[in-house]
Amino acid sequence: MSDRGILVVVSGFSGAGKGTLMNALLDKYPNYALSVSVTTRQPREGEKEGIHYFYRTKEEFEEYIANDRLIEYAQYVKHYYGTPKKYVEEQLASGKDVILEIEVQGALKVKEKMPETLLLFVTPPSADELKKRLEGRGTEQPEIIQSRLEQASREAKYMPDYDYILINDVLDDCVCQMHNLIQSQHNKIEENQAFIGQIQSELKVFLKGE
Ligand code: 5GP
């Protein structure tokens, strides 16, 4: 098997429960490395520098771009978001599976640059359920809920570009499915070329007169 980790990108509608899914996955499987993005948006209450994001000014963010320090970046609702290259590369090289929780534009850019990336799209079981979950938070204005639903409708166009859909209905089931999908990626032929080459050459010894 390849010693390198698998790069996993998770996207999904706002309200699909990505954050809860990531927390539950990392609680159960602490070996995954979750990448921390750089953003120009302000921290929300309870968010911490270096844990939820690296909060930077627009000028600082532009320096990250100029110095080629990001794997990808995108603008989302007036702010920049980007994935730091160094951390992801170090973790992959050390054999850790790395998870990026990013929006669709960035996800597709990563896949273009690194086609072996596993793209997962998290969705509730139905549009109605998404609406219920957004309303159930009780913290958002109806206009914000409406704009999230519109955004979801736009993002849904890109669902066919992902490798797998994860339906977040029962959280534990979704965690298991996600873990199994990542683990089975390790068994893909492309990830095992070195092993295949080795066993093929070992087996040549048994060929008689061919
Ligand atoms: P929020 O502001 O709610 O934390 O994130 C807004 C959106 O930006 C979410 O869809 C989140 O997945 C996405 N996002 C977070 N970090 C990155 C990143 O590094 N790159 C890209 N392209 N999107 C990101």
Residues whose N, C-alpha, C, O or C-beta is under 5 A from the ligand:
A	BS01	5GP	S37 V38 Y73 A74 Y76 Y81 G82 T83 E101 I102 E103 G106
